[in-house]
């Protein structure tokens, strides 16, 4: 009988921890845009940020404000991919030098 209350408290806390808040399309876009901004900052620090990446994110924001969520998500994902590829490009070119085949 003494165990009933602690067990009930445990179950209630576990259920509360598992409950998730429903997300809206605006929340989804906001999270993605923040991730893109972070990846852009990293790519910019490497010196390899691609020319159109920031413009894609800006277009995504405009689409989201215009109520075109799917388009906004596509544009933001394109910007994310570009920022990530710029970082890969920076890593792969970190020690670039001349290549002399046959040597």
Helices and strands as residue ranges (DSSP letters): H 2-18, H 25-46, H 53-65, H 69-92
